[in-house]
Amino acid sequence: MEPSFIADNSVVALAIGSFAFLSTLYVYRKARPSAVLPPGPPQSPVVGNLFQMPKEQPWLKYAEWAEQYGESYLAKEWEMIKTSG
């Protein structure tokens, strides 16, 4: 039963380590002062506005955001930042 015990400990240690790393990364990204960026739609961590974009005719969503946020706005898909204007 010893190998199972070691495997269980490894999984727990990996889970705790991953949680600690992701928590630290999240706090660091929220705490650091950000550059002055144009306004834009709210973003999710990592994926940005990816799930807000329709699969077909995404330019319609960009046009809607341009009306809502002005000619210059910020949209992010994954780690790619897109600005308009």
C-alpha positions in Angstrom: 0.0 0.0 0.0 3.0 2.3 0.2 3.1 3.3 -3.5 -0.6 4.4 -3.4 0.2 6.5 -0.3 3.1 8.2 -2.1 0.9 8.8 -5.2 -1.8 10.3 -3.1 0.7 12.7 -1.4 2.1 13.7 -4.8 -1.4 14.6 -6.1 -2.2 16.6 -3.0 1.2 18.4 -3.1 0.7 19.2 -6.8 -2.8 20.5 -6.1 -1.7 22.7 -3.2 1.3 24.0 -5.2 -0.9 24.8 -8.2 -3.4 26.6 -6.1 -0.7 28.7 -4.4 0.9 29.6 -7.7 -2.3 30.6 -9.4 -3.5 32.6 -6.3 -0.2 34.5 -6.2 -0.4 35.2 -9.9 -3.9 36.4 -9.6 -3.1 38.7 -6.7 0.0 40.0 -8.5 -1.9 40.9 -11.6 -4.7 42.6 -9.7 -2.3 44.6 -7.4 0.1 46.0 -9.9 -0.7 49.3 -11.4 -1.9 49.0 -14.9 -1.0 51.3 -17.8 -3.6 53.7 -19.0 -5.6 51.7 -21.5 -8.7 52.6 -23.5 -12.1 51.4 -22.1 -13.6 48.1 -23.2 -15.9 45.3 -22.3 -15.2 43.3 -19.1 -12.7 40.5 -19.5 -12.2 37.1 -18.0 -8.8 36.0 -16.8 -6.6 34.5 -19.5 -9.2 34.2 -22.2 -10.3 37.8 -22.1 -13.3 38.5 -24.3 -13.1 35.2 -26.2 -16.4 33.8 -25.0 -18.2 37.1 -25.8 -17.2 36.8 -29.5 -19.7 35.1 -31.9 -18.1 32.5 -34.1 -19.7 34.0 -37.2 -19.6 37.7 -38.1 -17.4 38.9 -35.2 -17.2 42.4 -36.8 -20.8 43.0 -35.7 -19.6 42.6 -32.0 -16.7 44.9 -32.7 -19.1 47.5 -34.1 -21.4 47.2 -31.1 -18.4 47.7 -28.7 -17.4 50.8 -30.8 -20.8 52.3 -30.2 -20.7 51.5 -26.5 -17.1 52.4 -25.7 -16.2 54.9 -28.4 -14.0 54.7 -31.4 -11.0 53.5 -29.4 -11.6 50.5 -27.2 -9.7 47.5 -25.8 -10.7 43.8 -26.5 -8.5 40.9 -25.5 -8.6 37.3 -26.9 -6.4 34.9 -25.0 -3.2 37.0 -24.5 -3.7 39.0 -27.7 -4.8 42.6 -27.2 -6.8 44.3 -29.9 -7.5 48.0 -30.0 -9.7 49.8 -32.4 -9.5 53.4 -33.5 
